Amino acid sequence: MKNIALHCSDIDVNFFRKTISNEKAITLDFRYLSGVIDSWWEKNKKQSTHTLKSQLVSIFMTYLRSEDIFHFDKVGLANGAAAVCIKNIFSLDSPKLAKVPQKQYYSLGETAYTREAC
């Protein structure tokens, strides 16, 4: 009985390793949004974090390109990526601004997902 349990564990570990090795992360460059986000931040940075997060989601809903939304809609699906990382979302040096999008729940299209810093 002990050998069977070990054998099953080996199968689970190998399956897990194989699955992980096939996963991919997509990195999107949001430089095209940085001007809009920088300007918005300068006007709104004194508001509450909750308000800032809501406004940031609204900016994304308004300005994200459809090809970027496509990648977010595919996160976790068999034909999609395991994660979507974003870079160049703003150009300001602001620790507070950097924290606003972290662990933020976005709802784009029909899919809700979590985006954490990659």
DSSP file (Angstrom, degrees, kcal/mol; ACC not computed):
  #  RESIDUE AA STRUCTURE BP1 BP2  ACC     N-H-->O    O-->H-N    N-H-->O    O-->H-N    TCO  KAPPA ALPHA  PHI   PSI    X-CA   Y-CA   Z-CA
    1    1 A M     >        0   0    0      0, 0.0     4,-1.7     0, 0.0     5,-0.1   0.000 360.0 360.0 360.0 -38.0    0.0    0.0    0.0
    2    2 A K  H  >  +     0   0    0      1,-0.2     4,-2.1     2,-0.2     5,-0.2   0.896 360.0  53.9 -61.1 -41.7    2.9    2.4    0.8
    3    3 A N  H  > S+     0   0    0      1,-0.2     4,-2.4     2,-0.2    -1,-0.2   0.862 105.8  53.0 -62.7 -36.5    4.3    1.9   -2.7
    4    4 A I  H  > S+     0   0    0      2,-0.2     4,-2.5     1,-0.2    -1,-0.2   0.915 108.1  50.3 -65.8 -42.6    1.1    2.8   -4.4
    5    5 A A  H  X S+     0   0    0     -4,-1.7     4,-2.0     2,-0.2    -2,-0.2   0.908 112.1  47.2 -63.0 -42.0    0.9    6.1   -2.4
    6    6 A L  H  X S+     0   0    0     -4,-2.1     4,-2.3     2,-0.2    -1,-0.2   0.910 111.1  52.0 -65.1 -41.5    4.4    7.0   -3.4
    7    7 A H  H  X S+     0   0    0     -4,-2.4     4,-2.1     1,-0.2    -2,-0.2   0.915 109.2  49.3 -61.6 -43.7    3.7    6.1   -7.0
    8    8 A C  H  X S+     0   0    0     -4,-2.5     4,-2.4     1,-0.2    -1,-0.2   0.887 109.9  51.8 -63.2 -39.1    0.6    8.3   -7.0
    9    9 A S  H  X S+     0   0    0     -4,-2.0     4,-2.6     2,-0.2    -1,-0.2   0.897 108.0  52.0 -64.2 -39.8    2.6   11.2   -5.5
   10   10 A D  H  X S+     0   0    0     -4,-2.3     4,-2.5     2,-0.2    -2,-0.2   0.905 110.2  48.6 -62.4 -40.8    5.2   10.8   -8.3
   11   11 A I  H  X S+     0   0    0     -4,-2.1     4,-2.6     2,-0.2    -2,-0.2   0.927 111.8  48.9 -64.7 -45.1    2.5   11.0  -10.9
   12   12 A D  H  X S+     0   0    0     -4,-2.4     4,-2.5     2,-0.2    -2,-0.2   0.908 112.6  47.8 -61.8 -43.1    1.0   14.1   -9.3
   13   13 A V  H  X S+     0   0    0     -4,-2.6     4,-2.8     2,-0.2    -2,-0.2   0.925 113.4  47.2 -65.2 -45.0    4.4   15.8   -9.1
   14   14 A N  H  X S+     0   0    0     -4,-2.5     4,-2.5     2,-0.2     5,-0.2   0.906 112.7  49.1 -64.0 -41.4    5.3   15.0  -12.7
   15   15 A F  H  X S+     0   0    0     -4,-2.6     4,-2.6    -5,-0.2    -1,-0.2   0.928 112.4  48.9 -61.5 -44.8    1.9   16.1  -13.9
   16   16 A F  H  X S+     0   0    0     -4,-2.5     4,-2.6    -5,-0.2    -2,-0.2   0.926 112.1  48.1 -61.7 -46.6    2.3   19.4  -12.0
   17   17 A R  H  X S+     0   0    0     -4,-2.8     4,-2.2     1,-0.2    -1,-0.2   0.910 113.1  47.9 -61.2 -43.4    5.8   20.0  -13.3
   18   18 A K  H  X S+     0   0    0     -4,-2.5     4,-1.0     2,-0.2    -2,-0.2   0.921 112.3  49.1 -64.8 -44.2    4.7   19.3  -16.9
   19   19 A T  H >X S+     0   0    0     -4,-2.6     3,-0.7     1,-0.2     4,-0.6   0.934 112.4  47.6 -61.4 -46.7    1.7   21.6  -16.6
   20   20 A I  H >< S+     0   0    0     -4,-2.6     3,-1.1     1,-0.2    -1,-0.2   0.887 106.4  57.6 -63.3 -38.8    3.8   24.4  -15.1
   21   21 A S  H 3< S+     0   0    0     -4,-2.2    -1,-0.2     1,-0.3    -2,-0.2   0.756 107.1  49.8 -65.6 -22.0    6.4   24.1  -17.8
   22   22 A N  H << S+     0   0    0     -4,-1.0    -1,-0.3    -3,-0.7    -2,-0.2   0.572  89.9 101.8 -90.7 -10.4    3.7   24.7  -20.4
   23   23 A E    <<  -     0   0    0     -3,-1.1     2,-0.3    -4,-0.6    58,-0.1  -0.396  53.6-166.0 -74.6 151.9    2.3   27.8  -18.8
   24   24 A K        -     0   0    0     56,-0.2    58,-3.0    -2,-0.1    59,-1.0  -0.961  14.5-143.1-137.0 155.9    3.2   31.1  -20.2
   25   25 A A  E     -a   83   0A   0     -2,-0.3     2,-0.4    56,-0.2    59,-0.2  -0.946  14.4-145.5-116.1 140.5    2.9   34.7  -19.1
   26   26 A I  E     -a   84   0A   0     57,-2.5    59,-3.4    -2,-0.4     2,-0.5  -0.878   7.6-154.1-104.1 135.9    2.1   37.6  -21.5
   27   27 A T  E     -a   85   0A   0     -2,-0.4     2,-0.4    57,-0.2    59,-0.2  -0.958  10.5-165.3-112.1 124.5    3.7   41.0  -20.9
   28   28 A L  E     -a   86   0A   0     57,-3.1    59,-2.3    -2,-0.5     2,-0.7  -0.883  15.8-136.3-110.2 139.7    1.9   44.0  -22.3
   29   29 A D  E     -a   87   0A   0     -2,-0.4     3,-0.4    57,-0.2    59,-0.2  -0.851  17.9-177.3 -96.8 112.8    3.3   47.4  -22.7
   30   30 A F    >>  +     0   0    0     57,-2.9     3,-2.5    -2,-0.7     4,-0.7   0.032  42.8 124.1 -97.9  25.7    0.9   50.1  -21.5
   31   31 A R  H >>  +     0   0    0      1,-0.3     3,-0.9     2,-0.2     4,-0.5   0.835  67.1  65.7 -53.9 -33.3    3.1   53.0  -22.5
   32   32 A Y  H 34 S+     0   0    0     -3,-0.4    -1,-0.3     1,-0.2     4,-0.2   0.674 105.0  44.6 -65.5 -15.2    0.2   54.3  -24.6
   33   33 A L  H <> S+     0   0    0     -3,-2.5     4,-2.6    55,-0.3     5,-0.3   0.576  87.4  90.2 -99.2 -13.2   -1.7   54.8  -21.4
   34   34 A S  H <X S+     0   0    0     -3,-0.9     4,-2.9    -4,-0.7    57,-0.4   0.846  85.5  50.9 -61.0 -38.0    1.0   56.4  -19.3
   35   35 A G  H  X S+     0   0    0     -4,-0.5     4,-2.2     2,-0.2    -1,-0.2   0.925 112.8  46.2 -63.4 -43.9    0.2   60.0  -20.3
   36   36 A V  H  > S+     0   0    0     -4,-0.2     4,-2.5    -3,-0.2    -2,-0.2   0.925 116.3  45.0 -63.6 -45.2   -3.4   59.6  -19.4
   37   37 A I  H  X S+     0   0    0     -4,-2.6     4,-2.7    52,-0.2    -2,-0.2   0.900 112.1  51.4 -69.6 -40.6   -2.6   57.9  -16.1
   38   38 A D  H  X S+     0   0    0     -4,-2.9     4,-2.2    -5,-0.3    -1,-0.2   0.932 113.3  45.3 -60.3 -45.5    0.1   60.4  -15.1
   39   39 A S  H  X S+     0   0    0     -4,-2.2     4,-1.4    -5,-0.2    -2,-0.2   0.924 113.6  49.1 -64.3 -45.6   -2.3   63.3  -15.8
   40   40 A W  H  X S+     0   0    0     -4,-2.5     4,-1.5     1,-0.2     3,-0.3   0.914 110.6  52.0 -59.0 -43.9   -5.2   61.6  -13.9
   41   41 A W  H  X S+     0   0    0     -4,-2.7     4,-2.1     1,-0.2     3,-0.4   0.916 105.3  53.4 -62.0 -45.3   -2.9   60.9  -10.9
   42   42 A E  H  < S+     0   0    0     -4,-2.2    -1,-0.2     1,-0.2    -2,-0.2   0.838 114.9  42.4 -60.8 -32.1   -1.7   64.5  -10.6
   43   43 A K  H  < S+     0   0    0     -4,-1.4    -1,-0.2    -3,-0.3    -2,-0.2   0.720 128.3  26.6 -84.3 -22.4   -5.3   65.6  -10.4
   44   44 A N  H >< S+     0   0    0     -4,-1.5     3,-2.3    -3,-0.4    -2,-0.2   0.393  77.9 113.0-125.3   2.2   -6.6   62.9   -8.1
   45   45 A K  T 3< S+     0   0    0     -4,-2.1    -1,-0.1     1,-0.3    -3,-0.1   0.642  74.7  61.5 -61.1 -16.6   -3.8   61.6   -5.9
   46   46 A K  T 3  S+     0   0    0     -5,-0.1    -1,-0.3    -3,-0.1     3,-0.1   0.487  84.8  99.6 -88.7  -1.6   -5.2   63.0   -2.7
   47   47 A Q  S <  S-     0   0    0     -3,-2.3    -3,-0.0     1,-0.2     5,-0.0  -0.289  87.4 -79.4 -77.9 168.7   -8.4   60.8   -3.0
   48   48 A S     >  -     0   0    0      1,-0.1     4,-2.6    -2,-0.0     5,-0.2  -0.259  36.9-116.1 -66.3 154.8   -8.9   57.6   -1.1
   49   49 A T  H  > S+     0   0    0      1,-0.2     4,-2.6     2,-0.2     5,-0.2   0.889 116.3  54.7 -59.2 -40.7   -7.3   54.4   -2.3
   50   50 A H  H  > S+     0   0    0      1,-0.2     4,-2.0     2,-0.2    -1,-0.2   0.924 110.3  45.6 -59.8 -45.2  -10.7   52.9   -3.0
   51   51 A T  H  > S+     0   0    0      1,-0.2     4,-2.4     2,-0.2    -2,-0.2   0.911 111.8  52.0 -63.9 -43.1  -11.7   55.8   -5.1
   52   52 A L  H  X S+     0   0    0     -4,-2.6     4,-2.5     1,-0.2    -2,-0.2   0.901 108.6  50.7 -61.3 -41.9   -8.4   55.8   -7.0
   53   53 A K  H  X S+     0   0    0     -4,-2.6     4,-2.2     2,-0.2    -1,-0.2   0.921 110.8  48.8 -62.5 -44.1   -8.8   52.1   -7.8
   54   54 A S  H  X S+     0   0    0     -4,-2.0     4,-1.9     1,-0.2    -2,-0.2   0.912 112.7  47.9 -62.2 -42.6  -12.3   52.6   -9.1
   55   55 A Q  H  X S+     0   0    0     -4,-2.4     4,-2.3     2,-0.2    -1,-0.2   0.889 109.3  53.4 -66.4 -38.5  -11.1   55.5  -11.3
   56   56 A L  H  X S+     0   0    0     -4,-2.5     4,-2.5     2,-0.2    -2,-0.2   0.902 107.3  51.1 -63.9 -41.1   -8.2   53.5  -12.6
   57   57 A V  H  X S+     0   0    0     -4,-2.2     4,-2.6     1,-0.2    -1,-0.2   0.913 109.1  52.0 -60.4 -41.6  -10.5   50.7  -13.6
   58   58 A S  H  X S+     0   0    0     -4,-1.9     4,-1.8     2,-0.2    -2,-0.2   0.901 108.2  50.7 -62.4 -41.2  -12.6   53.3  -15.4
   59   59 A I  H  X S+     0   0    0     -4,-2.3     4,-2.9     2,-0.2     5,-0.3   0.930 111.1  49.0 -61.4 -44.7   -9.5   54.6  -17.3
   60   60 A F  H  X S+     0   0    0     -4,-2.5     4,-2.4     1,-0.2    -2,-0.2   0.924 109.8  51.0 -60.7 -44.2   -8.7   51.0  -18.3
   61   61 A M  H  < S+     0   0    0     -4,-2.6    -1,-0.2     1,-0.2    -2,-0.2   0.837 117.0  41.4 -62.5 -32.5  -12.2   50.4  -19.5
   62   62 A T  H  < S+     0   0    0     -4,-1.8    -2,-0.2    -5,-0.2    -1,-0.2   0.883 127.1  25.5 -82.0 -40.7  -12.1   53.6  -21.6
   63   63 A Y  H  < S+     0   0    0     -4,-2.9    -3,-0.2    -5,-0.2    -2,-0.2   0.600  84.3 113.0-109.5 -12.8   -8.6   53.4  -23.0
   64   64 A L     <  -     0   0    0     -4,-2.4     2,-0.1    -5,-0.3   -34,-0.0  -0.365  68.1-117.7 -65.0 140.1   -7.4   49.8  -23.2
   65   65 A R    >>  -     0   0    0      1,-0.1     4,-2.1    -2,-0.1     3,-0.8  -0.457  19.7-119.7 -73.1 148.4   -6.9   48.5  -26.7
   66   66 A S  H 3> S+     0   0    0      1,-0.3     4,-2.1     2,-0.2    -1,-0.1   0.843 113.4  58.0 -60.8 -33.9   -9.1   45.6  -27.7
   67   67 A E  H 3> S+     0   0    0      2,-0.2     4,-1.0     1,-0.2    -1,-0.3   0.813 107.4  48.2 -67.5 -28.0   -6.1   43.4  -28.4
   68   68 A D  H <> S+     0   0    0     -3,-0.8     4,-1.5     2,-0.2     3,-0.3   0.903 109.7  50.9 -75.1 -42.3   -4.9   44.0  -24.7
   69   69 A I  H  X S+     0   0    0     -4,-2.1     4,-2.3     1,-0.2    -2,-0.2   0.881 103.0  62.4 -60.4 -37.5   -8.4   43.2  -23.4
   70   70 A F  H  X S+     0   0    0     -4,-2.1     4,-0.8     1,-0.2    -1,-0.2   0.903 102.4  49.5 -53.6 -45.0   -8.3   40.0  -25.4
   71   71 A H  H >< S+     0   0    0     -4,-1.0     3,-0.7    -3,-0.3     4,-0.4   0.896 110.0  50.3 -65.2 -39.8   -5.3   38.7  -23.5
   72   72 A F  H >< S+     0   0    0     -4,-1.5     3,-1.2     1,-0.2    -1,-0.2   0.879 105.9  56.3 -66.1 -37.0   -6.9   39.4  -20.1
   73   73 A D  H 3< S+     0   0    0     -4,-2.3    -1,-0.2     1,-0.2    -2,-0.2   0.725 106.4  51.8 -65.9 -20.9  -10.1   37.6  -21.2
   74   74 A K  T X< S+     0   0    0     -4,-0.8     3,-2.0    -3,-0.7    -1,-0.2   0.445  76.3 128.7 -96.8  -2.2   -8.0   34.5  -21.9
   75   75 A V  T <  S+     0   0    0     -3,-1.2     7,-0.2    -4,-0.4     3,-0.1  -0.330  81.5   7.6 -58.8 129.2   -6.2   34.3  -18.5
   76   76 A G  T 3  S+     0   0    0      5,-2.6    -1,-0.3     1,-0.3     2,-0.2   0.330 100.7 119.9  83.8  -7.7   -6.5   30.8  -17.0
   77   77 A L  S X  S-     0   0    0     -3,-2.0     3,-2.0     4,-0.3    -1,-0.3  -0.533  78.3-109.4 -87.1 159.1   -8.1   29.3  -20.0
   78   78 A A  T 3  S+     0   0    0      1,-0.3    -1,-0.1    -2,-0.2    -2,-0.1   0.832 120.4  40.9 -57.0 -34.9   -6.5   26.4  -21.9
   79   79 A N  T 3  S+     0   0    0      2,-0.1    -1,-0.3    -4,-0.0     2,-0.1   0.250 111.8  70.6 -98.1  13.3   -5.7   28.6  -24.9
   80   80 A G  S <  S-     0   0    0     -3,-2.0   -56,-0.2    -6,-0.2     2,-0.2  -0.411  86.7 -82.6-115.9-168.1   -4.6   31.6  -22.8
   81   81 A A        -     0   0    0    -10,-0.4    -5,-2.6    -2,-0.1    -4,-0.3  -0.573  22.6-130.8 -96.2 159.5   -1.8   32.6  -20.5
   82   82 A A  S    S+     0   0    0    -58,-3.0     2,-0.3     1,-0.2   -57,-0.2   0.761  92.0   7.1 -77.6 -26.1   -1.4   31.9  -16.8
   83   83 A A  E     -a   25   0A   0    -59,-1.0   -57,-2.5    -8,-0.0     2,-0.5  -0.995  59.5-144.7-153.6 152.5   -0.7   35.5  -16.1
   84   84 A V  E     -a   26   0A   0     -2,-0.3     2,-0.4   -59,-0.2   -57,-0.2  -0.987  19.9-166.1-120.5 120.6   -0.7   38.9  -17.8
   85   85 A C  E     -a   27   0A   0    -59,-3.4   -57,-3.1    -2,-0.5     2,-0.4  -0.830   5.1-154.2-102.8 143.1    2.0   41.3  -16.7
   86   86 A I  E     -a   28   0A   0     -2,-0.4     2,-0.3   -59,-0.2    32,-0.3  -0.934  11.3-175.2-119.0 144.4    1.8   45.0  -17.5
   87   87 A K  E     +a   29   0A   0    -59,-2.3   -57,-2.9    -2,-0.4   -56,-0.1  -0.919  60.7  25.3-133.2 160.3    4.7   47.4  -17.8
   88   88 A N        +     0   0    0     -2,-0.3   -54,-0.4   -59,-0.2   -55,-0.3   0.836  66.1 147.8  58.9  37.4    5.1   51.1  -18.4
   89   89 A I  S    S+     0   0    0      1,-0.2     2,-0.3    -3,-0.1   -52,-0.2   0.774  72.0   2.1 -74.9 -24.8    1.7   51.9  -17.0
   90   90 A F        -     0   0    0    -53,-0.1    -1,-0.2     2,-0.1    -2,-0.1  -0.973  54.9-148.2-152.8 162.7    2.9   55.2  -15.7
   91   91 A S        +     0   0    0    -57,-0.4     2,-0.1    -2,-0.3   -56,-0.1   0.439  63.8 106.0-114.0  -2.1    6.1   57.3  -15.7
   92   92 A L  S    S-     0   0    0    -58,-0.1     2,-1.1     1,-0.1    -2,-0.1  -0.457  71.5-126.5 -77.5 150.2    5.8   59.1  -12.4
   93   93 A D        +     0   0    0     -2,-0.1    -1,-0.1     4,-0.0    -2,-0.0  -0.765  58.0 138.1 -95.5  88.4    8.0   58.1   -9.4
   94   94 A S     >  -     0   0    0     -2,-1.1     4,-2.2     1,-0.1     5,-0.2  -0.918  41.6-164.8-140.6 108.3    5.2   57.6   -6.9
   95   95 A P  H  > S+     0   0    0      0, 0.0     4,-1.2     0, 0.0    -1,-0.1   0.877  95.8  53.5 -58.7 -37.3    5.1   54.7   -4.4
   96   96 A K  H  > S+     0   0    0      1,-0.2     4,-0.9     2,-0.2     3,-0.5   0.928 109.4  47.2 -64.9 -44.0    1.5   55.4   -3.7
   97   97 A L  H >4 S+     0   0    0      1,-0.2     3,-0.6     2,-0.2    -1,-0.2   0.882 107.0  58.4 -63.5 -37.6    0.6   55.2   -7.4
   98   98 A A  H 3< S+     0   0    0     -4,-2.2     4,-0.4     1,-0.2    -1,-0.2   0.807 105.5  50.4 -62.7 -28.6    2.5   52.0   -7.7
   99   99 A K  H 3< S+     0   0    0     -4,-1.2     3,-0.4    -3,-0.5    -1,-0.2   0.716  91.7  77.9 -82.5 -21.1    0.4   50.4   -5.1
  100  100 A V  S << S+     0   0    0     -4,-0.9    -1,-0.2    -3,-0.6    -2,-0.2   0.924  99.3  37.7 -59.4 -49.4   -3.0   51.3   -6.6
  101  101 A P  S >  S+     0   0    0      0, 0.0     3,-1.6     0, 0.0    -1,-0.2   0.662  90.7 110.4 -80.2 -11.4   -3.1   48.7   -9.3
  102  102 A Q  T 3  S-     0   0    0     -3,-0.4    14,-0.2    -4,-0.4     3,-0.1  -0.385  95.1  -4.3 -67.1 136.6   -1.5   45.9   -7.3
  103  103 A K  T 3  S+     0   0    0     12,-0.7     2,-0.4     1,-0.2    -1,-0.3   0.767  97.4 154.7  53.2  29.1   -3.9   43.1   -6.4
  104  104 A Q  E <   -B  115   0B   0     -3,-1.6    11,-1.7    11,-1.0     2,-0.6  -0.691  43.2-132.5 -88.0 137.0   -6.7   45.1   -8.0
  105  105 A Y  E     -B  114   0B   0     -2,-0.4     2,-0.4     9,-0.2     9,-0.2  -0.798  26.9-171.0 -88.0 123.7   -9.7   43.3   -9.4
  106  106 A Y  E     -B  113   0B   0      7,-2.0     7,-1.9    -2,-0.6     2,-0.5  -0.850  14.6-156.3-111.3 150.5  -10.5   44.4  -12.9
  107  107 A S  E     +B  112   0B   0     -2,-0.4     2,-0.5     5,-0.2     5,-0.2  -0.890  21.7 167.7-127.8 101.8  -13.6   43.6  -14.8
  108  108 A L  E >   -B  111   0B   0      3,-1.5     3,-1.7    -2,-0.5     2,-0.2  -0.951  62.8 -30.1-116.3 131.8  -13.0   43.9  -18.5
  109  109 A G  T 3  S-     0   0    0     -2,-0.5   -39,-0.0     1,-0.3   -48,-0.0  -0.471 122.9 -33.1  63.3-128.2  -15.5   42.5  -20.9
  110  110 A E  T 3  S+     0   0    0     -2,-0.2     2,-0.5     2,-0.0    -1,-0.3   0.448 119.0  88.3-102.5  -3.9  -17.1   39.5  -19.3
  111  111 A T  E <   -B  108   0B   0     -3,-1.7    -3,-1.5     2,-0.0     2,-0.4  -0.834  55.5-160.6-107.9 131.7  -14.2   38.3  -17.3
  112  112 A A  E     +B  107   0B   0     -2,-0.5     2,-0.3    -5,-0.2    -5,-0.2  -0.893  26.7 158.6-102.7 138.9  -13.2   39.3  -13.8
  113  113 A Y  E     -B  106   0B   0     -7,-1.9    -7,-2.0    -2,-0.4     2,-0.4  -0.965  38.7-113.2-153.5 165.5   -9.6   38.6  -12.8
  114  114 A T  E     -B  105   0B   0     -2,-0.3     2,-0.6    -9,-0.2    -9,-0.2  -0.888  22.0-161.3-105.1 135.8   -6.9   39.7  -10.4
  115  115 A R  E     +B  104   0B   0    -11,-1.7   -11,-1.0    -2,-0.4   -12,-0.7  -0.964  12.9 178.1-118.1 115.6   -3.8   41.4  -11.7
  116  116 A E        -     0   0    0     -2,-0.6   -14,-0.1   -14,-0.2   -32,-0.1  -0.808  43.8 -83.3-109.7 157.0   -0.8   41.3   -9.4
  117  117 A A              0   0    0     -2,-0.3   -32,-0.1     1,-0.2    -1,-0.1  -0.337 360.0 360.0 -57.4 134.4    2.6   42.8  -10.1
  118  118 A C              0   0    0    -32,-0.3    -1,-0.2    -3,-0.0   -33,-0.1   0.380 360.0 360.0-103.6 360.0    4.7   40.4  -12.1
